Amino acid sequence: MSPPVGLRALKVLSLGLLLALTGCADLGYYWQSASGHIGVMRAARPVPEWLQDPTISEALRAKLELTQRIRRFAVTDLGLPDNPSYTAYADLHRSAALWNVVAAPKYSLTLKTWCFPVAGCVGYRGYYDESAATIEAEAQRGAGMETAVYPVPAYSTLGWLNWAGGDPLLSTFIGYPEGELARLIFHELSHQLLYVSGDTLFNESFATAVERIGGARWLATQAGEAARTEYADFDARRQQFRALTFDTRRRLQAVYDSREARAADWAAVEPMKAAVMADFRARYESLKAGWPANRRNAYDNFVARANNASFGAQAAYDDLVPAFQAVFEKESGDWPRFYAEVRRIAALPKDERYRVLRGVAPPTHTAREGATSNTPTTNGTPGA
């Protein structure tokens, strides 16, 4: 397996950035981040090399060929960046690219934030080792926070490392249904097109809008009937679960905005919160009873562990999506005009940015800043 061009330079650059941008207290965390990504890049080989490998399965071969068609569509039809990203593939031999830790207070959906170079302040802390993520989550619980650790199948380096090979396709998501695979690639490339430091809600809602519009176009114009049917079945369950979690977040927020919460009467707030959570789990059991037997456990892990942190992490992916979709329609479905208008809005001060978007279309729910900026999975994790 040959390493990508510039790997040695990447190691030197990563170490230099760590020394220049972090203090000693953060050096260990940033080093695991840099070395973890280097490990991902070292595992990557160009897709043509994989396709020439006689030992790979036909299923993997077909998926890799499909991703290259999706990649071309992203550039030619959606106006997304044309660069080395998603032209290589890495088999990570693990279930996730990394694991995110999120934390929120006991009576709030607002996530704790951590601040990083380039990305700004975001509501997660990512680890390439699941046990390290678990240790961080335990530390946050010790500080009185509710926490969640969830697997992330893909993440974006925002185009900063395209000179070193870009973001590779990964074994952690290559098996997704065709429609979901297309949406994931569109989502991550959107982050390379536009990213506002420290504004997760804006970034994720924009990328989610692009993935939904682009994914629908791919399925309508490029996919076969079998792929459309497979995706429709998959997405129907996701939409049902999304509606349930949306309603639960709305009800939890009402509890945390209640007169009792404002008076810090936590003895009264706790049973109100518990009732919402119990109803959420009961409604989930009823919902999944109507799903095919082999799909009924899709969100079991999320539901079993659901708390303020996991609900808070979901919030960024939908709140401003209707506004971005409305902007797209306002620009007559013209991608260059749409991107130009979004860039104009992104350049506004944050409060004005939100005022403009919420004037175009109301939010789908009350999201709180600080949600995650990695692509979520659909197996009971944020963004389902």
N, C-alpha and C positions, 0 to 999 in steps of 0.2 A: 504494500500500500504506500504509494508515494505521497509525501506531505505536500500541501498546496504551496505555490510560489510565495515566498516572503514569510514563511513560518518563523525562521530564526529572527528576522527583523521584527516580526510581531511579538515574539517573546521579549526582545529588548525594549520595544516600545511599551509593552504592557508594564514591565517592571519600572520603566522610567516614569510612566504616568502615575503608577502607584506611589512612588517616592515623592513625586511632585505635587500630587493632588490630595494625598491622605496623610493623616497623622498616624503615629505608631499604633494607637488603639484600634484603628480601622484596617491596618495593613494586612492582618490575617484574613479578614473577610474579603478585601479586594483581591488578595492573591488567589484565594480559592475561586473567585469569579473569573479572573484572567486565565488561570491555569485550567479551569473547567471548560472555558470556551476554546482554548487552545486544543484541549483534548477532543472536542467536537470537530474542530477543523482538521486535526490530524487524521481523524477517521474518515474524512470525506475523500471521495474519488469522483472525477468527472463522470457524468451519466453515460457518455459513450463507452467508457471503460467498463462500467458495470454491464452494459448491454452486450458487450463482447465476451463477457465472462460466462462460459458454458455451465458453471456450477449454480448460477442463481435460478430461482424458481420461475416458472412462466408467469405466475401471478405477480411477482415483483417486477419482472421484465415489462409486463403490461402496464403496471402502475407507473413505472419510470417513464415509459413512452408517453403515457397520458399526461404526466406532469409537464413534459416539454411542450405538448400542445396547449395546455393551460397557460404555461408561461408565455408562449407566443401570443395567445389571445389577450393576455393581460396587457401586453405592450401595444399590439396593433388595434385592439378594439376598446380598451379601457384607458389607454394613455398612461399606463403605469411605467415605472422606470425600466429601462433596458440595460441590464448590467449582469455581472456574474452570478448574482444570487439565484438559487434554486436550479443551477445547472450542474450541481454535484450532489452526491448522496452519501450519507453516513449511516452505518448500522451501529447504533450505540450499545446494543446488547443490554438495554435496561428499559424500564417502562415509561420513563419521562426524560425530557431534556434537562429539566431541573425541577426543584420543588420550591414553591413560594410560601412564605409565612405571612399571614395577615393577623392583625390584632385590633380589637375595638373595646371600648369601655363596656361595663356590664349593662348600662342603660342608654346605649347610643349605637347608631349604625355608622358613625363617623370613624373611619380607620385611622389608626396611628400612621404617621408618615416617617419615612427615612429619606434623606437627601443624598444624591449622588452627582458626580460630575456628568455633564451632558444631559442625562435624563431629568435632572431636577429632583424635586421632592415628590415621592410616590408612596402609595400605601401598601407596599410589600417589600420583602427582603428575600431575595432568591438564593438558593443553594444548589450546587451540583451534587451534593451528597444528602440523601434523605435524612440520615441520622443527625446531621448537623442542623437541618431545618427543624427537626423535632426538638433538639436541645434549645434552639432559639425560641420556639413556641413555648416550651416549658418555662423559660426565663420570663417571657411576657406574662404567662399565667401567674407566675410568682409575684409579678408587679400588679396583679389585680385585673388583668385584661382577659377577655375572651379571645381565643386564638383558633386558627385553622391552618393546616398545612395541606396544600393540594398540588397535584402533579401538573406540570406545564409541558405540553408536547412540542411547542415551538415558541421562539422568541425572535425579536428583530434587533440587529445591531445598528439599525437606522441608516444603513448605507455607509457607515464609517469604515467598514472593513471590506468593502468591495475590492479594494486594491489587493487584498490578501486572499481573495476567493469568494467573498460574500457569504451569505447565509445559505447553508446547504439544506437540501431535503433530508428528512430524518426518518429513521425507522419508527419513531414514536408516533408518527401520523400518516405514514405512507399508505397504511391499510384503510384509511377513511373511505366512506362512500364517495363516489365521484363528485357529487355536488358539494359535499363538505370539504373535500380536498381542494377544489377550485376556490371556495370561499376563503379557506385558510391562506392560500397563496396570495389571493387578492388583498386580504387583510394586512398581511405582513409587508407586502410591497407598498401599500398605502402609507405605512409608517415611514418608509424611505422617501416617499414623495413629500410628506408634510408631517412635521412633528414639532409641537410647541413645548418647550422645556417646562416641566412642572405642572402641566395641565392635562392630567390623565383623562378627565371627563371629556374634554374636547377631542383629544387624540383618539381615544377608543371609540367614541361615538362616530367620528369621521370615518375611521377604518371599518367599523361595522356597517355603516351605510354603504360604503364602496363595495364591501364584500357581498352585501345582500343584493344590491342592484346588479353588480357584476355576476354574482352567482346565478341569479335568475336568468340573465341573458345567456350565460353559458349553457344552462340546462335547456333553455328554449331553442337555442340555435346550433349547439354543438353536440349535445348528449343524445344518446339513443333512448328509446322508450323504456328499456329496462332500468337504465340509470335514473331516469326521471321518476319512475315508480318507486325505486329503492329510496331515493332521496325524499320523496313525498311522504312515505311511511315513516322514515326516520324523523323528518322535520315536524310531522304532525304530533308525535309524542313530545318532542322538544318544546313546541309551542304550548302544549297543554301544561307541561311542567313550568315553563316560563310564566304563564298566566297565574299559576298557583303561587309561585315564589314572589311575583310582583304584588299580588294581593296580600301576601303575608308581610312583605316589607312595608306596605302601606299601613297595615294594621299595627305593626310594631312601632312605626314612626308615630302613629297617633297615640300610642301608649307613652312614648318618650316625650311627646309634646303635651301630655295631659296636665291638668291642674295639679295632680298628685306629684308628677315628676318635677314640675316647676317648683313645688314646695319641698322637694327632696324627701318626700314621704315614701321611702323605698319599701317599707313594709306593705304599703298599699300597691305600689307599682309591681312588685315581684309576682303576686298572683295574677295580675292582668297580663303580664308578659308570659307567664307559664300557660295561661289559657290560650293565648294566640299560638304558642308553639305546639301545644297538644292538639289543637284543631288543625294546624298545618300537617302534622304527621298523620292524623286520622284521614284527612282529605287526600293525602298522598296514597295511602293504602287503598282507598276507594278508587282513585284515579288509575292506578297501575293495574287494578283488577281487570280493566278492559283492554290491556295491552297483550300482545302475544306472549306466551309463557317464556320464551327465550329472551324477551326484552324487559321483563318485569323488574329486574334488579338494577336497571341502568342508573338510577339515581339514589339507590339505597344508602351508599356511603355518605353522600351529601346530607340526606335527610336525617340519618342517625346522629351525625355530628353537627347539625345546623345550629348556628348561634349568630350573634351580632357580627362577628368577623366574617363568616362565610357569606352572610346576606349582604354585608357592606361591600364585599369584594365583587359581588354580582352587579352592583348598581351602575358602574360606569359604562357598561356596554350598551345600554338602551336609552338612557335619558334624553340625549340630544339627537338620536337617530332620526326621529320624524322631522326634525328641523333640517338636517342635512339632506334628507330625501326631498323635502319641500324646496330647498335651494336648487337641487338637481333638476326638479321639474320646472322651477322658475327660469332656469337657464336652458330650457327646452331639451333637456337630455344631452346637451353638448358637453362632453367631458372636459375639454380645455377651458371652456367658459366656467364650468362648475369649479374646477380646481382654482382658477383665477379668483373667483368670488370667495372661495373658502380661504385662500391666502390673504385676501383683503380683510376678511373677518378676523383671521388669526392675528393680524398685525394690530388689532385694536387692544386697548387695555382689557384686562380679564373681565371685569364687571360689564363693560360695554359689549364685549364679545358675547357673553351669555345673554345680555338683554336683546341683542340683535337676533340671535338664534331663537330665543324663546318667543320673540315677536313674530317669527316666521311660522313656528308650529310649537304648541305646548309640549312640555316634557311628558314622557310616558309614566314617570314616577319621580319621587323626590330622591335623587341620588345625592350622595355626600362625596365631596372631594377626597381623593386619596385612594381610589380603587386601583386595581392592578393594571399593568400595561403590557403584560405578556398574553399571548394567545391562550385562552382557557381550553380545557378539554370539555367533552360532552358527557363524561362519565361521572356525573354528580358533582361537578366542580363549578366555580364561578363562570358566568357567561353562558351556562347551558341553554 
